[in-house]
């Protein structure tokens, strides 16, 4: 059996965990959380991609999950093999 101080600490810890989890559920369930735009740039799609290609190398990884050379190879393959052109 736990001593009274340990019991109080355990109860406080569990209560904190439940409270934090409840707040997370409320946040994710709220419509305002899901309606926030991720990209608020004034750039067009083409300008955004050009900025990723010519900008900081980490940005293309952060936004697309691939490094620049992988993106350029994929772009080349879409053009040559699949005959997909820019819109």
Residue, then its C-alpha position, 0 to 999 in steps of 0.5 A: x500500500x502506498x503512503x498518503x503522500x505517494x497516493x496524493x502525488x499519484x492522484x494529482x498526476x492522473x488528474x493532470x493527465x486526464x485534464x490534458x487529454x481532455x483539452x487535446x480532445x476538445x481542441x481537435x474536435x473544435x471546428x476552428x482548429x480544422x478550419x485554419x489555413x496552413x498556407x496563407x501565402x499570397x503566392x500562386x501554386x507555381x510561385x510556391x513551388x519555385x520558391x521551394x525549388x530555389x529557396x532554403x533546402x530544408x523548406x522543400x523537405x519540410x513541406x513535401x517530405x522529399x529532398x530537392x534532388x528527389x523532387x526534381x527527379x520525380x518532376x522529370x519522370x512525370x514529364x518524360x515518362x507520364x507526359x504530364x505537363x505543367x498546368 
